[in-house]
Amino acid sequence: MFDFLKKQSLGETKAPPPYGLVLVILLSVSIMVAIVQFDYAWTVYLIENRWKFFAEFMRRTLFEGSAPGASDPAIIFIIAVYVGYFRLYANGASRKWQWLRPWIGFIVFTALMAGLGFIHCLKWVIGRARPHLVLKDGFDYSNWFEFGHHFVAEGIFFGSFPSGHTAAVAIFMTIPYLLLNDPYLGDRWRRIGLLSGAVAFTYSLMMIIGRSMADAHWLSDSIAALAMTTILSHLAYFHVLRVPDQRRYYQKHAVHPDLPRHWEFRLSVYWLLVLIGISMLLIAFNAFKRQDPPWLASLVFVGTPLIMIFSQKAQTLHHRIRDTLKIS
């Protein structure tokens, strides 16, 4: 899965073949297809046999006005990364920590695209009813790939698919990517990377089980969040931000590539706006299909220019990244 297994010389600048990305996608798709057969029954089993303290701890968070919960370390980590990211770009920032900028930019990009972009855009579009609404209030059950009961007109945070809590803790999966694949770290750090990967995966698995026990999510909601975060991490690290090549560039020139300030954040915002545009088109399609409310079909006139304008901006910036790093 990790492309460091394919040894590269330090002078090589060609991006690795996307074998790892293909493997991650195929594995994720296979799991999501298979879970359809067991999603309802296994979620109900976890709800009926739940450990109440564990389910409550996995559910709550300081950031929703409750006691500390399992997702709080991940949220605090993301906030700290964003603060560090903008601090490293500030005038007079210490050169001592500048080598960390590709790493922190990678986490910033992945957190925004996975935690806010794909997760919440899909919530708006899919509108899947949560387990407690299906089991207690008689809402219709729907599969993860179907339009559900909670259309966006009824509120944007009701949707069950995918799980935001799981996406938050899954951001720790970025750490093994950094430690396992960096061209300048030795075997000791790679062993730490393997350990951090095992911890991050276990943490995510606990959240998957806990969110279902709390009857807040179907199993597929949380598995999809973990899968999407992993896919985005792999795609961003090797094929979008080219983090190993950024590290080689800095090692060779003692400065970062000549790119716009906060370019990682800008790129993530561009793609986020493209995702919002796509979501608007899908919401418009669903509104037209349901005829409830029909005015939402007009979102097509907002979503289309968003996609056209910001996909062009994202591609232009990405081409500049590629050319600056001299990647063919």
C-alpha positions in Angstrom: 0.0 0.0 0.0 2.8 2.4 0.9 4.9 3.5 -2.0 8.1 3.6 0.1 8.3 -0.2 -0.6 9.4 0.8 -4.1 12.9 2.1 -3.5 13.8 5.4 -5.1 17.0 7.2 -5.4 17.1 10.6 -3.7 17.7 12.3 -7.1 14.6 10.8 -8.7 11.8 13.2 -9.4 9.4 11.1 -11.4 6.1 10.4 -9.5 5.6 6.7 -8.6 3.1 4.6 -10.5 -0.3 4.8 -8.9 -0.3 1.1 -7.8 -0.8 2.0 -4.2 -3.7 4.3 -5.0 -5.4 1.7 -7.2 -5.0 -0.9 -4.4 -6.5 1.4 -1.8 -9.5 2.3 -4.1 -10.1 -1.4 -5.1 -10.0 -2.5 -1.4 -12.3 0.3 -0.3 -14.8 -0.3 -3.1 -14.9 -4.0 -2.4 -15.6 -3.4 1.3 -18.4 -0.9 0.5 -20.0 -3.3 -1.9 -19.8 -6.3 0.5 -21.1 -4.3 3.6 -24.4 -3.8 1.8 -25.4 -7.4 2.7 -24.6 -7.0 6.4 -25.0 -3.2 7.1 -28.4 -3.3 8.7 -28.1 -6.5 10.7 -24.6 -5.8 12.1 -25.5 -2.3 13.1 -28.7 -3.5 14.9 -26.6 -6.2 16.7 -24.1 -3.5 17.9 -26.9 -1.3 19.1 -28.6 -4.2 21.0 -25.4 -5.3 22.6 -23.7 -2.0 23.2 -21.5 -1.0 26.0 -23.2 2.2 27.1 -20.1 4.0 28.5 -18.1 3.2 25.4 -20.8 4.4 23.1 -21.3 7.6 25.0 -17.6 8.4 25.1 -17.4 7.9 21.3 -20.4 10.1 20.7 -19.7 13.2 22.8 -17.2 16.0 22.1 -16.3 19.2 23.9 -17.0 21.1 20.6 -20.7 20.3 20.9 -20.9 21.5 24.5 -20.7 18.1 26.2 -18.0 16.4 28.3 -14.7 15.4 26.6 -15.0 12.5 24.1 -13.1 10.3 21.8 -13.0 12.7 18.8 -11.6 15.6 20.8 -7.9 14.7 20.4 -8.3 14.6 16.6 -10.1 17.9 16.5 -7.5 19.6 18.7 -4.8 18.0 16.5 -6.4 19.5 13.4 -6.7 23.0 15.0 -3.1 22.8 16.1 -2.0 21.8 12.6 -3.8 24.8 11.0 -2.3 27.2 13.5 1.2 25.8 12.8 0.6 26.0 9.1 -0.3 29.7 9.0 2.5 30.4 11.5 5.1 28.8 9.2 3.9 31.1 6.4 4.0 34.2 8.6 6.7 36.9 8.1 9.7 36.2 10.3 8.7 32.5 10.9 11.6 30.5 12.3 13.7 28.6 9.6 14.3 25.9 12.2 10.9 24.4 11.5 10.5 25.2 7.8 11.3 21.6 6.8 7.9 20.6 8.3 5.9 22.8 5.9 5.3 20.0 3.3 4.1 17.7 6.1 1.8 20.2 7.7 0.5 21.4 4.3 -0.4 17.8 3.5 -2.4 17.4 6.7 -4.2 20.7 6.1 -5.2 19.7 2.6 -6.4 16.3 3.6 -8.3 17.5 6.7 -10.2 20.1 4.7 -10.9 17.9 1.7 -11.9 14.8 3.8 -13.3 16.2 7.0 -15.3 19.1 5.5 -15.4 18.5 1.7 -16.4 15.0 0.9 -18.0 14.2 4.2 -20.4 17.1 4.5 -21.1 17.4 0.8 -22.2 13.8 0.8 -24.3 14.3 3.9 -26.2 17.0 2.1 -26.6 15.0 -1.1 -27.4 11.5 0.3 -29.5 12.5 3.2 -29.5 9.0 4.8 -31.6 8.6 8.0 -29.7 7.6 11.1 -30.3 4.3 12.8 -32.3 5.7 15.7 -34.7 7.4 13.3 -35.2 4.1 11.4 -35.4 1.8 14.4 -37.4 4.1 16.7 -39.3 6.6 14.6 -40.2 4.5 11.6 -38.1 6.3 9.0 -37.3 4.3 5.8 -34.0 2.5 5.7 -31.8 3.2 2.7 -28.5 1.9 1.5 -25.4 4.1 1.6 -25.5 4.8 -2.2 -29.2 5.8 -2.3 -30.9 9.1 -1.7 -32.3 9.0 1.8 -35.1 10.6 3.8 -33.3 13.7 5.0 -33.3 15.9 2.0 -31.1 19.1 2.3 -34.2 21.3 2.5 -34.9 19.8 6.0 -31.5 20.7 7.4 -27.9 20.2 6.3 -26.5 18.2 9.3 -29.1 15.4 9.6 -27.6 13.0 7.1 -26.0 9.8 8.4 -23.7 9.0 5.5 -20.7 9.4 6.0 -19.6 9.7 9.6 -17.9 13.1 10.5 -16.6 11.7 13.8 -14.8 8.8 12.1 -13.4 11.2 9.4 -12.0 13.4 12.2 -10.1 10.5 13.9 -9.1 9.0 10.6 -7.0 12.1 9.9 -4.4 10.5 12.1 -3.8 8.1 9.2 -1.8 10.9 7.6 0.9 10.4 10.2 2.1 6.9 8.9 2.1 8.3 5.4 4.6 11.0 6.5 6.8 8.7 8.5 6.8 5.7 6.2 7.4 7.5 2.9 9.7 10.4 3.6 12.9 10.0 1.6 15.1 11.3 4.4 13.9 9.3 7.4 15.6 6.1 8.4 14.4 2.7 9.5 13.7 3.7 13.1 11.2 6.3 11.9 9.6 3.8 9.5 9.1 1.5 12.4 7.5 4.3 14.3 5.4 5.0 11.2 4.1 1.4 11.2 3.2 1.6 14.9 1.4 5.0 14.4 -0.5 3.4 11.5 -1.6 0.5 13.7 -2.7 3.0 16.4 -4.5 5.3 14.0 -6.4 2.3 12.4 -7.3 0.9 15.8 -8.5 4.4 16.9 -10.7 4.6 13.7 -12.0 1.1 14.2 -13.1 1.9 17.8 -14.9 5.0 16.5 -16.6 2.9 13.8 -17.9 0.5 16.4 -18.8 3.2 18.9 -20.8 5.3 16.5 -22.9 2.3 15.6 -23.4 1.3 19.3 -24.6 4.9 19.9 -27.2 4.3 17.1 -25.8 7.4 15.4 -24.4 5.7 12.3 -24.7 2.6 10.2 -21.5 0.7 9.9 -21.1 1.7 6.3 -21.3 5.4 7.2 -18.1 5.1 9.3 -16.3 2.6 7.1 -16.8 5.0 4.1 -15.4 7.9 6.1 -12.2 5.9 6.9 -11.9 4.7 3.3 -12.4 8.2 1.8 -9.8 9.7 4.2 -7.3 7.0 3.4 -7.8 7.4 -0.4 -7.5 11.2 -0.1 -4.4 10.9 2.0 -2.7 8.6 -0.6 -3.8 10.8 -3.5 -2.7 14.0 -1.8 0.6 12.7 -0.6 1.9 11.2 -3.8 -0.1 12.7 -6.7 -1.4 16.1 -5.8 1.0 17.8 -3.3 4.0 15.6 -4.2 5.2 15.7 -0.6 8.4 13.5 -1.2 9.4 15.8 -4.1 8.8 18.9 -2.0 11.2 17.4 0.7 13.8 16.7 -2.0 13.5 20.2 -3.4 14.0 21.7 0.1 16.9 19.4 0.9 18.6 20.4 -2.4 17.9 24.2 -2.5 17.4 25.0 1.3 14.2 26.9 0.3 10.7 25.8 -0.6 9.5 25.8 -4.2 8.5 29.2 -5.6 4.7 28.8 -5.2 2.0 31.2 -3.9 1.7 31.7 -0.2 -0.6 29.1 1.4 -0.8 27.3 -1.9 -1.8 24.0 -0.2 -4.7 25.7 1.5 -5.7 27.5 -1.7 -5.7 24.3 -3.7 -7.9 22.6 -1.1 -10.4 25.5 -1.1 -10.6 25.4 -4.9 -11.4 21.7 -4.9 -13.8 22.2 -2.0 -15.7 24.7 -4.1 -15.8 22.3 -7.0 -17.3 19.6 -4.6 -19.9 22.1 -3.4 -20.7 22.8 -7.0 -21.1 19.1 -7.8 -23.3 18.8 -4.6 -25.5 21.6 -5.9 -26.0 19.8 -9.2 -27.0 16.5 -7.4 -29.3 18.4 -5.0 -30.9 20.1 -8.0 -31.4 16.8 -9.7 -33.0 15.3 -6.6 -35.2 18.3 -6.1 -36.4 18.1 -9.7 -37.0 14.4 -9.3 -39.0 14.8 -6.0 -40.6 18.2 -7.0 -40.1 19.0 -3.3 -39.1 21.9 -3.1 -38.9 22.6 -6.9 -37.0 25.9 -6.4 -33.9 23.9 -5.4 -33.6 22.8 -9.0 -32.3 26.3 -9.7 -29.0 25.4 -7.9 -27.8 24.1 -11.2 -27.2 27.7 -12.2 -24.9 28.2 -9.2 -23.2 24.8 -9.2 -22.2 24.8 -12.8 -20.2 28.0 -12.8 -18.6 27.0 -9.4 -17.4 23.7 -11.1 -16.1 25.5 -14.2 -14.3 28.4 -12.5 -12.7 26.6 -9.6 -11.7 23.4 -11.4 -9.8 25.6 -13.9 -8.1 27.4 -11.0 -7.2 24.1 -9.3 -5.8 22.6 -12.5 -3.7 25.8 -13.2 -2.3 25.7 -9.7 -1.6 22.0 -9.8 0.2 22.4 -13.2 2.4 25.1 -11.6 3.2 22.7 -8.7 4.2 20.0 -11.1 6.3 22.3 -13.3 8.0 23.9 -10.3 9.0 20.5 -8.9 10.1 19.5 -12.5 7.9 16.4 -12.5 7.1 15.0 -15.9 
